[in-house]
Amino acid sequence: MSACKDCYWAKRSDIGNPLKRHCIAKRKDLEETEAMKSLMAGKLVNTSDPACEMFKPKGKGVDKRDMDA
């Protein structure tokens, strides 16, 4: 499964399945598609959310062990 991009990784989540990774979306300056309209800056987003694919990789500071395989 692909990882959510350009986000702050949540070390733990109190929403739903704690084994699933979530990220906090960092920006919303891309084209306003239907997926982007549902994504707000600072919102916790499941890594399986299609909108996550619209974000650029965060780069440094992302622990690959925290990403879904």
C-alpha positions in Angstrom: 0.0 0.0 0.0 1.3 3.4 -0.8 2.0 5.9 1.9 0.3 9.2 2.4 2.6 11.9 1.1 3.7 15.3 2.4 2.3 14.8 5.9 3.2 14.6 9.5 3.0 11.0 10.6 0.9 10.4 13.6 2.8 8.2 16.1 -0.4 6.7 17.3 -4.0 7.1 16.4 -7.1 7.0 18.6 -9.4 6.6 15.7 -10.5 3.2 14.4 -7.9 0.5 14.0 -4.7 1.6 15.9 -2.6 -0.6 13.5 -3.5 1.6 10.6 -1.3 4.6 10.0 -2.8 8.1 9.7 -1.2 11.3 8.6 -2.0 14.9 9.1 -2.3 16.7 5.7 0.1 19.6 5.5 -1.2 21.6 2.6 -4.2 22.1 0.3 -2.8 24.2 -2.5 -3.4 21.8 -5.3 -6.2 21.6 -7.9 -9.6 21.4 -6.2 -10.7 17.9 -7.2 -13.5 16.1 -5.4 -10.9 14.3 -3.3 -9.1 17.5 -2.3 -12.4 19.2 -1.3 -12.7 16.5 1.4 -9.1 17.1 2.6 -8.4 20.0 4.9 -5.1 21.1 6.2 -4.4 19.6 9.6 -7.0 16.8 9.1 -6.1 13.3 10.1 -6.3 11.2 6.9 -6.0 7.4 6.5 -3.1 6.4 4.3 -5.6 4.5 2.1 -7.4 7.8 1.3 -7.1 8.5 -2.5 -6.4 12.2 -1.7 -3.1 11.2 -0.1 -1.7 10.4 -3.5 -1.9 14.1 -4.4 0.7 15.1 -1.9 4.5 15.3 -2.5 6.8 13.1 -0.4 7.7 14.6 3.0 11.3 13.3 2.8 13.4 13.6 5.9 11.8 12.7 9.2 9.6 9.9 7.8 10.2 6.7 9.6 9.8 4.0 6.9 8.9 1.5 9.7 5.8 3.5 10.3 4.6 3.2 6.8 2.2 0.5 5.6 4.0 -2.3 3.7 
